[in-house]
Amino acid sequence: MPRVLQVLEVVVPLGLAGALSPVMLTEQTVLLAGPGGRRAAGRYALGAALALLAFAGVLVLFGRSISLPQEPHLDATLDLVLGTLLVTLAALLRRRRPRAPRRRSAHAEVGPRAALAFGVAAMATNVTTLALVVPAAKEIAASDLRLPGRAAVLVVLVGLASAPAWVPVTLTAVAPGPAERALRAVAGLIRRRGRLLTVWLLAAFGVLLDLRGLLRLLGV
């Protein structure tokens, strides 16, 4: 159990940071209000979660196949490489102009049949979430957890990072009225501040990985 907790100490923050996706949350809010309703939104969530599970699962399997160090943390070189990539991505996002919001009608016309593929495409092009999932997946691959433990942590990672896709559907199923009002408010807040917060989180995790890698190289 302590080994699992050590891995979760890295995976959970990265998964939560990956969940800050204003685009996906906005798309789900619009789908819920569209003609397909919760059915379309549910399939969108399923597509997004499956795409993320496939991406993270491949990283974990690939990491195991190349015999990453059997420790609860990544090796120093990989820490430095991934940390530098995250800092670089944060700098690029900070310099890039925000994307113009898509037209509501374009999303509202997505029906249940197309929603699954729409969810897969949305997650596959969600660069910031995927970037944060990479070090988390590598952390799982580098651990000495047995297969059930790695699978459980992988599910936690996917569940957290795909939260913008499945949480709105769950909330509206439990309490439709209050949930819809709350989701609109949260989506508006993330649209205004989510980009800046994502940049800072990417930079912060990148710096932490670089520091950890450097300290390990120095034997501290």
C-alpha positions in Angstrom: 0.0 0.0 0.0 2.8 2.5 0.8 4.1 2.0 -2.7 0.7 2.8 -4.2 0.5 5.9 -2.1 3.9 7.1 -3.3 2.8 6.7 -6.9 -0.5 8.4 -6.2 1.3 11.4 -4.7 2.6 12.1 -8.2 -0.3 10.8 -10.3 -3.2 12.6 -8.5 -1.9 16.2 -8.8 -1.0 15.6 -12.5 -4.5 14.1 -13.1 -6.2 17.0 -11.4 -4.1 19.5 -13.4 -5.0 17.7 -16.6 -8.7 18.1 -15.8 -8.4 21.8 -16.3 -9.8 21.7 -19.9 -12.0 24.7 -20.7 -12.7 23.4 -24.2 -14.0 20.0 -23.1 -16.0 21.4 -20.3 -17.6 24.0 -22.6 -18.4 21.3 -25.2 -20.1 19.1 -22.6 -22.1 22.0 -21.3 -23.3 22.7 -24.9 -24.0 19.0 -25.6 -26.1 18.7 -22.5 -28.3 21.6 -23.7 -28.4 20.3 -27.3 -30.9 17.9 -28.9 -29.0 14.8 -27.8 -29.0 15.8 -24.2 -27.5 13.5 -21.6 -27.3 10.6 -24.1 -25.0 12.6 -26.4 -23.0 13.9 -23.5 -22.6 10.4 -22.1 -21.2 9.1 -25.3 -18.9 12.1 -25.6 -17.6 11.3 -22.1 -17.1 7.7 -23.0 -15.2 8.6 -26.1 -13.0 11.0 -24.2 -12.3 8.5 -21.4 -11.5 5.7 -23.8 -9.1 7.8 -25.8 -7.3 8.9 -22.7 -7.2 5.3 -21.4 -5.7 4.1 -24.6 -3.1 6.9 -24.7 -2.0 6.4 -21.0 -2.2 2.6 -21.3 0.1 2.6 -24.3 2.6 4.8 -22.4 2.5 2.5 -19.3 3.0 -0.7 -21.5 5.7 1.0 -23.5 7.5 2.1 -20.4 7.4 -1.4 -19.0 8.6 -2.9 -22.2 11.8 -0.7 -22.3 12.5 -1.6 -18.7 12.2 1.7 -16.9 13.8 1.7 -13.4 11.8 -0.3 -11.0 11.3 2.5 -8.5 8.3 4.6 -7.5 9.9 7.6 -9.3 11.1 8.3 -12.8 14.9 8.1 -13.4 16.8 11.4 -13.3 17.2 11.8 -17.1 13.6 11.2 -17.8 12.6 13.7 -15.2 14.8 16.3 -16.8 13.5 15.5 -20.3 9.8 15.6 -19.3 10.3 18.6 -17.1 11.9 20.6 -19.9 9.1 19.6 -22.3 6.4 20.8 -19.9 8.1 24.1 -19.3 8.5 24.5 -23.1 4.9 23.7 -23.7 3.9 26.3 -21.0 6.0 28.9 -22.7 4.4 28.1 -26.1 0.9 28.3 -24.7 1.6 31.6 -22.9 2.8 33.2 -26.2 0.0 31.7 -28.4 -3.2 33.6 -28.8 -6.3 32.0 -27.3 -8.5 30.2 -29.8 -11.6 31.9 -30.8 -14.7 30.2 -29.3 -16.5 27.8 -31.6 -20.1 28.5 -32.5 -22.6 27.1 -30.2 -24.7 25.7 -33.1 -21.8 23.6 -34.3 -21.8 21.7 -31.0 -25.5 21.7 -30.5 -26.0 19.8 -33.7 -23.8 16.8 -32.6 -26.2 13.9 -32.0 -25.7 10.8 -29.9 -24.2 8.8 -32.9 -21.5 11.3 -33.6 -20.8 12.2 -29.9 -18.6 9.2 -29.3 -16.2 10.1 -32.1 -16.4 13.7 -31.1 -15.3 12.8 -27.6 -12.4 10.7 -28.9 -11.3 13.6 -31.2 -11.6 16.2 -28.4 -9.4 14.2 -26.1 -6.9 13.3 -28.8 -6.4 17.0 -29.6 -6.3 18.1 -26.0 -2.6 18.8 -25.9 -2.3 20.2 -22.3 -4.1 17.2 -20.8 -2.1 14.7 -22.7 1.1 16.5 -21.8 0.4 16.2 -18.1 -0.7 12.5 -18.5 2.7 11.6 -20.0 4.8 12.0 -16.8 2.0 10.5 -14.7 1.9 7.4 -17.0 5.6 7.1 -16.9 5.5 7.2 -13.1 3.2 4.3 -13.1 5.4 2.4 -15.6 8.5 3.0 -13.5 6.9 1.7 -10.3 7.3 -1.8 -9.0 3.5 -2.2 -8.6 2.0 -5.5 -9.7 -0.5 -5.5 -12.6 -3.6 -4.9 -10.4 -2.0 -2.0 -8.7 -0.8 -0.4 -11.9 -4.3 -0.9 -13.4 -6.0 0.7 -10.4 -3.7 3.8 -10.5 -4.2 4.1 -14.2 -7.9 4.2 -13.8 -7.5 6.9 -11.1 -5.4 8.9 -13.5 -7.9 8.6 -16.4 -10.8 9.3 -14.2 -9.3 12.5 -12.9 -7.9 13.8 -16.2 -11.2 13.1 -18.0 -13.4 14.7 -15.3 -14.5 17.6 -17.6 -16.2 15.0 -19.8 -17.9 12.8 -17.2 -18.6 15.0 -14.2 -21.1 17.2 -16.0 -23.1 14.2 -17.1 -23.1 12.7 -13.6 -24.1 16.0 -11.9 -27.0 16.7 -14.3 -28.3 13.1 -13.8 -28.3 13.6 -10.0 -29.5 17.2 -9.8 -30.3 18.6 -13.3 -31.3 22.2 -12.4 -28.6 23.2 -9.9 -26.0 21.2 -11.8 -26.6 23.0 -15.1 -26.4 26.4 -13.4 -23.2 25.5 -11.6 -21.7 24.1 -14.7 -22.4 27.2 -16.7 -20.7 29.3 -13.9 -17.7 27.0 -13.7 -17.3 26.8 -17.5 -17.3 30.6 -17.6 -14.7 30.9 -14.9 -12.4 28.3 -16.6 -12.8 30.1 -19.9 -11.6 33.3 -18.3 -8.9 31.9 -16.0 -8.3 28.3 -17.1 -5.7 29.1 -19.8 -3.5 31.1 -17.4 -3.8 28.5 -14.6 -2.9 25.7 -17.1 0.2 27.5 -18.2 1.3 28.0 -14.5 0.6 24.4 -13.7 2.5 23.1 -16.7 5.4 25.3 -15.8 5.3 24.4 -12.1 5.2 20.6 -12.7 8.0 21.0 -15.3 10.2 22.9 -12.9 9.5 20.3 -10.1 10.5 17.4 -12.5 13.7 19.3 -13.5 14.6 19.9 -9.9 13.9 16.3 -8.9 16.0 15.0 -11.8 18.9 17.4 -11.0 18.9 16.4 -7.4 18.9 12.7 -8.2 21.8 13.3 -10.7 23.7 15.0 -7.9 22.9 12.2 -5.5 21.1 14.5 -3.1 
